[in-house]
Amino acid sequence: MAGLIQRTAEAIDDMWQSIWGGSSRLEKVVIAVFLVVTGLAIPVVPIVWLARIVAN
């Protein structure tokens, strides 16, 4: 079970880095505004933070 959680966290972290890490400032602003406007920032941001902690 711990291995599954670790792999899932690493996959979320990799996905987030591929989207966020290679984006320009304008793209990051657009993504952030989209998340806030759609209400996805509330569930998505804590999930990504937890996944990054577990993955590292």
HTML snippet that shows the backbone in 3Dmol.js (N, CA, C, O; Angstrom):
<script src="https://3Dmol.org/build/3Dmol-min.js"></script>
<div id="view" style="width:600px;height:400px;position:relative"></div>
<script>
const pdb = `
ATOM      1  N   MET A   1       0.826  -1.197   0.000  1.00  0.00           N
ATOM      2  CA  MET A   1       0.000   0.000   0.000  1.00  0.00           C
ATOM      3  C   MET A   1       0.871   1.261   0.000  1.00  0.00           C
ATOM      4  O   MET A   1       0.572   2.233  -0.693  1.00  0.00           O
ATOM      5  N   ALA A   2       1.940   1.230   0.779  1.00  0.00           N
ATOM      6  CA  ALA A   2       2.827   2.398   0.827  1.00  0.00           C
ATOM      7  C   ALA A   2       3.467   2.642  -0.540  1.00  0.00           C
ATOM      8  O   ALA A   2       3.664   3.788  -0.945  1.00  0.00           O
ATOM      9  N   GLY A   3       3.788   1.563  -1.244  1.00  0.00           N
ATOM     10  CA  GLY A   3       4.374   1.697  -2.574  1.00  0.00           C
ATOM     11  C   GLY A   3       3.405   2.340  -3.557  1.00  0.00           C
ATOM     12  O   GLY A   3       3.803   3.151  -4.393  1.00  0.00           O
ATOM     13  N   LEU A   4       2.134   1.976  -3.451  1.00  0.00           N
ATOM     14  CA  LEU A   4       1.109   2.552  -4.317  1.00  0.00           C
ATOM     15  C   LEU A   4       0.950   4.044  -4.046  1.00  0.00           C
ATOM     16  O   LEU A   4       0.838   4.843  -4.975  1.00  0.00           O
ATOM     17  N   ILE A   5       0.943   4.407  -2.789  1.00  0.00           N
ATOM     18  CA  ILE A   5       0.832   5.822  -2.426  1.00  0.00           C
ATOM     19  C   ILE A   5       2.044   6.593  -2.935  1.00  0.00           C
ATOM     20  O   ILE A   5       1.903   7.697  -3.460  1.00  0.00           O
ATOM     21  N   GLN A   6       3.222   6.019  -2.783  1.00  0.00           N
ATOM     22  CA  GLN A   6       4.457   6.662  -3.244  1.00  0.00           C
ATOM     23  C   GLN A   6       4.431   6.855  -4.757  1.00  0.00           C
ATOM     24  O   GLN A   6       4.756   7.936  -5.247  1.00  0.00           O
ATOM     25  N   ARG A   7       4.049   5.817  -5.504  1.00  0.00           N
ATOM     26  CA  ARG A   7       3.996   5.925  -6.969  1.00  0.00           C
ATOM     27  C   ARG A   7       2.957   6.934  -7.427  1.00  0.00           C
ATOM     28  O   ARG A   7       3.194   7.689  -8.370  1.00  0.00           O
ATOM     29  N   THR A   8       1.808   6.950  -6.766  1.00  0.00           N
ATOM     30  CA  THR A   8       0.769   7.920  -7.108  1.00  0.00           C
ATOM     31  C   THR A   8       1.258   9.333  -6.844  1.00  0.00           C
ATOM     32  O   THR A   8       1.055  10.227  -7.665  1.00  0.00           O
ATOM     33  N   ALA A   9       1.900   9.538  -5.703  1.00  0.00           N
ATOM     34  CA  ALA A   9       2.428  10.863  -5.366  1.00  0.00           C
ATOM     35  C   ALA A   9       3.485  11.301  -6.371  1.00  0.00           C
ATOM     36  O   ALA A   9       3.516  12.463  -6.777  1.00  0.00           O
ATOM     37  N   GLU A  10       4.346  10.381  -6.771  1.00  0.00           N
ATOM     38  CA  GLU A  10       5.381  10.712  -7.759  1.00  0.00           C
ATOM     39  C   GLU A  10       4.749  11.065  -9.109  1.00  0.00           C
ATOM     40  O   GLU A  10       5.213  11.978  -9.790  1.00  0.00           O
ATOM     41  N   ALA A  11       3.697  10.347  -9.492  1.00  0.00           N
ATOM     42  CA  ALA A  11       3.025  10.636 -10.756  1.00  0.00           C
ATOM     43  C   ALA A  11       2.368  12.018 -10.725  1.00  0.00           C
ATOM     44  O   ALA A  11       2.440  12.762 -11.703  1.00  0.00           O
ATOM     45  N   ILE A  12       1.735  12.358  -9.612  1.00  0.00           N
ATOM     46  CA  ILE A  12       1.121  13.686  -9.476  1.00  0.00           C
ATOM     47  C   ILE A  12       2.199  14.754  -9.509  1.00  0.00           C
ATOM     48  O   ILE A  12       2.031  15.786 -10.159  1.00  0.00           O
ATOM     49  N   ASP A  13       3.300  14.519  -8.817  1.00  0.00           N
ATOM     50  CA  ASP A  13       4.394  15.485  -8.795  1.00  0.00           C
ATOM     51  C   ASP A  13       4.995  15.668 -10.188  1.00  0.00           C
ATOM     52  O   ASP A  13       5.260  16.795 -10.605  1.00  0.00           O
ATOM     53  N   ASP A  14       5.208  14.573 -10.905  1.00  0.00           N
ATOM     54  CA  ASP A  14       5.746  14.658 -12.271  1.00  0.00           C
ATOM     55  C   ASP A  14       4.808  15.429 -13.188  1.00  0.00           C
ATOM     56  O   ASP A  14       5.251  16.258 -13.983  1.00  0.00           O
ATOM     57  N   MET A  15       3.508  15.153 -13.075  1.00  0.00           N
ATOM     58  CA  MET A  15       2.527  15.847 -13.907  1.00  0.00           C
ATOM     59  C   MET A  15       2.525  17.342 -13.596  1.00  0.00           C
ATOM     60  O   MET A  15       2.514  18.175 -14.503  1.00  0.00           O
ATOM     61  N   TRP A  16       2.536  17.670 -12.311  1.00  0.00           N
ATOM     62  CA  TRP A  16       2.519  19.078 -11.905  1.00  0.00           C
ATOM     63  C   TRP A  16       3.768  19.796 -12.398  1.00  0.00           C
ATOM     64  O   TRP A  16       3.687  20.927 -12.876  1.00  0.00           O
ATOM     65  N   GLN A  17       4.927  19.141 -12.282  1.00  0.00           N
ATOM     66  CA  GLN A  17       6.177  19.755 -12.740  1.00  0.00           C
ATOM     67  C   GLN A  17       6.185  19.958 -14.254  1.00  0.00           C
ATOM     68  O   GLN A  17       6.709  20.958 -14.746  1.00  0.00           O
ATOM     69  N   SER A  18       5.605  19.013 -14.989  1.00  0.00           N
ATOM     70  CA  SER A  18       5.581  19.146 -16.449  1.00  0.00           C
ATOM     71  C   SER A  18       4.668  20.288 -16.878  1.00  0.00           C
ATOM     72  O   SER A  18       4.929  20.951 -17.882  1.00  0.00           O
ATOM     73  N   ILE A  19       3.601  20.518 -16.122  1.00  0.00           N
ATOM     74  CA  ILE A  19       2.683  21.623 -16.451  1.00  0.00           C
ATOM     75  C   ILE A  19       3.236  22.940 -15.932  1.00  0.00           C
ATOM     76  O   ILE A  19       3.311  23.925 -16.667  1.00  0.00           O
ATOM     77  N   TRP A  20       3.619  22.951 -14.668  1.00  0.00           N
ATOM     78  CA  TRP A  20       3.982  24.204 -14.000  1.00  0.00           C
ATOM     79  C   TRP A  20       5.432  24.606 -14.252  1.00  0.00           C
ATOM     80  O   TRP A  20       5.721  25.788 -14.440  1.00  0.00           O
ATOM     81  N   GLY A  21       6.339  23.643 -14.259  1.00  0.00           N
ATOM     82  CA  GLY A  21       7.765  23.936 -14.342  1.00  0.00           C
ATOM     83  C   GLY A  21       8.204  24.548 -15.659  1.00  0.00           C
ATOM     84  O   GLY A  21       9.093  25.399 -15.679  1.00  0.00           O
ATOM     85  N   GLY A  22       7.598  24.130 -16.755  1.00  0.00           N
ATOM     86  CA  GLY A  22       8.017  24.629 -18.050  1.00  0.00           C
ATOM     87  C   GLY A  22       7.166  25.758 -18.588  1.00  0.00           C
ATOM     88  O   GLY A  22       7.282  26.117 -19.760  1.00  0.00           O
ATOM     89  N   SER A  23       6.320  26.319 -17.758  1.00  0.00           N
ATOM     90  CA  SER A  23       5.389  27.351 -18.215  1.00  0.00           C
ATOM     91  C   SER A  23       5.977  28.743 -18.049  1.00  0.00           C
ATOM     92  O   SER A  23       6.768  29.005 -17.142  1.00  0.00           O
ATOM     93  N   SER A  24       5.572  29.619 -18.941  1.00  0.00           N
ATOM     94  CA  SER A  24       5.969  31.026 -18.814  1.00  0.00           C
ATOM     95  C   SER A  24       5.134  31.673 -17.714  1.00  0.00           C
ATOM     96  O   SER A  24       4.186  31.071 -17.212  1.00  0.00           O
ATOM     97  N   ARG A  25       5.482  32.877 -17.350  1.00  0.00           N
ATOM     98  CA  ARG A  25       4.741  33.587 -16.309  1.00  0.00           C
ATOM     99  C   ARG A  25       3.282  33.776 -16.715  1.00  0.00           C
ATOM    100  O   ARG A  25       2.387  33.611 -15.885  1.00  0.00           O
ATOM    101  N   LEU A  26       3.028  34.121 -17.982  1.00  0.00           N
ATOM    102  CA  LEU A  26       1.659  34.315 -18.459  1.00  0.00           C
ATOM    103  C   LEU A  26       0.864  33.015 -18.373  1.00  0.00           C
ATOM    104  O   LEU A  26      -0.295  33.022 -17.960  1.00  0.00           O
ATOM    105  N   GLU A  27       1.482  31.904 -18.760  1.00  0.00           N
ATOM    106  CA  GLU A  27       0.798  30.613 -18.681  1.00  0.00           C
ATOM    107  C   GLU A  27       0.473  30.260 -17.232  1.00  0.00           C
ATOM    108  O   GLU A  27      -0.601  29.729 -16.948  1.00  0.00           O
ATOM    109  N   LYS A  28       1.393  30.551 -16.319  1.00  0.00           N
ATOM    110  CA  LYS A  28       1.140  30.281 -14.904  1.00  0.00           C
ATOM    111  C   LYS A  28      -0.020  31.121 -14.380  1.00  0.00           C
ATOM    112  O   LYS A  28      -0.840  30.632 -13.603  1.00  0.00           O
ATOM    113  N   VAL A  29      -0.090  32.376 -14.799  1.00  0.00           N
ATOM    114  CA  VAL A  29      -1.196  33.247 -14.378  1.00  0.00           C
ATOM    115  C   VAL A  29      -2.518  32.708 -14.922  1.00  0.00           C
ATOM    116  O   VAL A  29      -3.515  32.663 -14.201  1.00  0.00           O
ATOM    117  N   VAL A  30      -2.527  32.303 -16.182  1.00  0.00           N
ATOM    118  CA  VAL A  30      -3.752  31.753 -16.781  1.00  0.00           C
ATOM    119  C   VAL A  30      -4.191  30.496 -16.039  1.00  0.00           C
ATOM    120  O   VAL A  30      -5.376  30.335 -15.748  1.00  0.00           O
ATOM    121  N   ILE A  31      -3.255  29.605 -15.729  1.00  0.00           N
ATOM    122  CA  ILE A  31      -3.578  28.379 -14.992  1.00  0.00           C
ATOM    123  C   ILE A  31      -4.127  28.725 -13.606  1.00  0.00           C
ATOM    124  O   ILE A  31      -5.141  28.170 -13.183  1.00  0.00           O
ATOM    125  N   ALA A  32      -3.464  29.632 -12.906  1.00  0.00           N
ATOM    126  CA  ALA A  32      -3.905  30.012 -11.563  1.00  0.00           C
ATOM    127  C   ALA A  32      -5.302  30.633 -11.594  1.00  0.00           C
ATOM    128  O   ALA A  32      -6.146  30.305 -10.760  1.00  0.00           O
ATOM    129  N   VAL A  33      -5.545  31.522 -12.546  1.00  0.00           N
ATOM    130  CA  VAL A  33      -6.870  32.160 -12.661  1.00  0.00           C
ATOM    131  C   VAL A  33      -7.928  31.103 -12.972  1.00  0.00           C
ATOM    132  O   VAL A  33      -9.015  31.121 -12.393  1.00  0.00           O
ATOM    133  N   PHE A  34      -7.614  30.189 -13.879  1.00  0.00           N
ATOM    134  CA  PHE A  34      -8.558  29.121 -14.210  1.00  0.00           C
ATOM    135  C   PHE A  34      -8.910  28.298 -12.973  1.00  0.00           C
ATOM    136  O   PHE A  34     -10.081  28.010 -12.728  1.00  0.00           O
ATOM    137  N   LEU A  35      -7.888  27.917 -12.190  1.00  0.00           N
ATOM    138  CA  LEU A  35      -8.138  27.121 -10.989  1.00  0.00           C
ATOM    139  C   LEU A  35      -8.996  27.874  -9.983  1.00  0.00           C
ATOM    140  O   LEU A  35      -9.892  27.294  -9.370  1.00  0.00           O
ATOM    141  N   VAL A  36      -8.726  29.157  -9.813  1.00  0.00           N
ATOM    142  CA  VAL A  36      -9.496  29.954  -8.849  1.00  0.00           C
ATOM    143  C   VAL A  36     -10.929  30.149  -9.339  1.00  0.00           C
ATOM    144  O   VAL A  36     -11.875  29.981  -8.570  1.00  0.00           O
ATOM    145  N   VAL A  37     -11.094  30.500 -10.606  1.00  0.00           N
ATOM    146  CA  VAL A  37     -12.435  30.765 -11.155  1.00  0.00           C
ATOM    147  C   VAL A  37     -13.307  29.512 -11.120  1.00  0.00           C
ATOM    148  O   VAL A  37     -14.491  29.590 -10.794  1.00  0.00           O
ATOM    149  N   THR A  38     -12.736  28.376 -11.448  1.00  0.00           N
ATOM    150  CA  THR A  38     -13.525  27.141 -11.462  1.00  0.00           C
ATOM    151  C   THR A  38     -13.683  26.526 -10.076  1.00  0.00           C
ATOM    152  O   THR A  38     -14.425  25.558  -9.910  1.00  0.00           O
ATOM    153  N   GLY A  39     -13.004  27.067  -9.095  1.00  0.00           N
ATOM    154  CA  GLY A  39     -13.084  26.522  -7.748  1.00  0.00           C
ATOM    155  C   GLY A  39     -12.207  25.304  -7.543  1.00  0.00           C
ATOM    156  O   GLY A  39     -12.282  24.654  -6.500  1.00  0.00           O
ATOM    157  N   LEU A  40     -11.380  24.989  -8.520  1.00  0.00           N
ATOM    158  CA  LEU A  40     -10.520  23.811  -8.405  1.00  0.00           C
ATOM    159  C   LEU A  40      -9.296  24.060  -7.543  1.00  0.00           C
ATOM    160  O   LEU A  40      -8.633  23.112  -7.124  1.00  0.00           O
ATOM    161  N   ALA A  41      -8.986  25.322  -7.271  1.00  0.00           N
ATOM    162  CA  ALA A  41      -7.792  25.620  -6.479  1.00  0.00           C
ATOM    163  C   ALA A  41      -7.915  25.043  -5.072  1.00  0.00           C
ATOM    164  O   ALA A  41      -6.918  24.625  -4.483  1.00  0.00           O
ATOM    165  N   ILE A  42      -9.128  25.018  -4.535  1.00  0.00           N
ATOM    166  CA  ILE A  42      -9.317  24.524  -3.169  1.00  0.00           C
ATOM    167  C   ILE A  42      -8.928  23.051  -3.054  1.00  0.00           C
ATOM    168  O   ILE A  42      -8.175  22.704  -2.144  1.00  0.00           O
ATOM    169  N   PRO A  43      -9.415  22.153  -3.948  1.00  0.00           N
ATOM    170  CA  PRO A  43      -8.981  20.750  -3.800  1.00  0.00           C
ATOM    171  C   PRO A  43      -7.642  20.424  -4.453  1.00  0.00           C
ATOM    172  O   PRO A  43      -6.935  19.535  -3.979  1.00  0.00           O
ATOM    173  N   VAL A  44      -7.275  21.123  -5.531  1.00  0.00           N
ATOM    174  CA  VAL A  44      -6.085  20.733  -6.296  1.00  0.00           C
ATOM    175  C   VAL A  44      -4.790  21.115  -5.586  1.00  0.00           C
ATOM    176  O   VAL A  44      -3.874  20.297  -5.498  1.00  0.00           O
ATOM    177  N   VAL A  45      -4.701  22.330  -5.082  1.00  0.00           N
ATOM    178  CA  VAL A  45      -3.449  22.807  -4.493  1.00  0.00           C
ATOM    179  C   VAL A  45      -3.020  21.965  -3.290  1.00  0.00           C
ATOM    180  O   VAL A  45      -1.860  21.556  -3.237  1.00  0.00           O
ATOM    181  N   PRO A  46      -3.898  21.686  -2.322  1.00  0.00           N
ATOM    182  CA  PRO A  46      -3.441  20.838  -1.199  1.00  0.00           C
ATOM    183  C   PRO A  46      -3.048  19.424  -1.635  1.00  0.00           C
ATOM    184  O   PRO A  46      -2.122  18.840  -1.074  1.00  0.00           O
ATOM    185  N   ILE A  47      -3.745  18.873  -2.628  1.00  0.00           N
ATOM    186  CA  ILE A  47      -3.402  17.532  -3.114  1.00  0.00           C
ATOM    187  C   ILE A  47      -2.000  17.541  -3.719  1.00  0.00           C
ATOM    188  O   ILE A  47      -1.212  16.625  -3.484  1.00  0.00           O
ATOM    189  N   VAL A  48      -1.694  18.569  -4.491  1.00  0.00           N
ATOM    190  CA  VAL A  48      -0.367  18.666  -5.113  1.00  0.00           C
ATOM    191  C   VAL A  48       0.702  18.859  -4.046  1.00  0.00           C
ATOM    192  O   VAL A  48       1.764  18.240  -4.116  1.00  0.00           O
ATOM    193  N   TRP A  49       0.434  19.711  -3.059  1.00  0.00           N
ATOM    194  CA  TRP A  49       1.417  19.915  -1.980  1.00  0.00           C
ATOM    195  C   TRP A  49       1.696  18.609  -1.250  1.00  0.00           C
ATOM    196  O   TRP A  49       2.854  18.266  -1.012  1.00  0.00           O
ATOM    197  N   LEU A  50       0.638  17.874  -0.893  1.00  0.00           N
ATOM    198  CA  LEU A  50       0.831  16.600  -0.205  1.00  0.00           C
ATOM    199  C   LEU A  50       1.584  15.604  -1.087  1.00  0.00           C
ATOM    200  O   LEU A  50       2.462  14.885  -0.609  1.00  0.00           O
ATOM    201  N   ALA A  51       1.241  15.564  -2.365  1.00  0.00           N
ATOM    202  CA  ALA A  51       1.927  14.638  -3.276  1.00  0.00           C
ATOM    203  C   ALA A  51       3.405  14.983  -3.382  1.00  0.00           C
ATOM    204  O   ALA A  51       4.248  14.087  -3.421  1.00  0.00           O
ATOM    205  N   ARG A  52       3.727  16.265  -3.430  1.00  0.00           N
ATOM    206  CA  ARG A  52       5.140  16.658  -3.522  1.00  0.00           C
ATOM    207  C   ARG A  52       5.892  16.259  -2.257  1.00  0.00           C
ATOM    208  O   ARG A  52       7.045  15.835  -2.332  1.00  0.00           O
ATOM    209  N   ILE A  53       5.252  16.390  -1.097  1.00  0.00           N
ATOM    210  CA  ILE A  53       5.892  15.997   0.163  1.00  0.00           C
ATOM    211  C   ILE A  53       6.143  14.492   0.175  1.00  0.00           C
ATOM    212  O   ILE A  53       7.232  14.044   0.533  1.00  0.00           O
ATOM    213  N   VAL A  54       5.136  13.716  -0.216  1.00  0.00           N
ATOM    214  CA  VAL A  54       5.274  12.258  -0.212  1.00  0.00           C
ATOM    215  C   VAL A  54       6.289  11.807  -1.256  1.00  0.00           C
ATOM    216  O   VAL A  54       7.088  10.907  -0.996  1.00  0.00           O
ATOM    217  N   ALA A  55       6.264  12.427  -2.439  1.00  0.00           N
ATOM    218  CA  ALA A  55       7.176  12.027  -3.513  1.00  0.00           C
ATOM    219  C   ALA A  55       8.631  12.315  -3.168  1.00  0.00           C
ATOM    220  O   ALA A  55       9.530  11.578  -3.574  1.00  0.00           O
ATOM    221  N   ASN A  56       8.856  13.379  -2.425  1.00  0.00           N
ATOM    222  CA  ASN A  56      10.234  13.730  -2.076  1.00  0.00           C
ATOM    223  C   ASN A  56      10.557  13.160  -0.715  1.00  0.00           C
ATOM    224  O   ASN A  56      11.671  13.336  -0.221  1.00  0.00           O
TER     225      ASN A  56
END
`;
const viewer = $3Dmol.createViewer("view");
viewer.addModel(pdb, "pdb");
viewer.setStyle({}, {cartoon: {color: "spectrum"}});
viewer.zoomTo();
viewer.render();
</script>
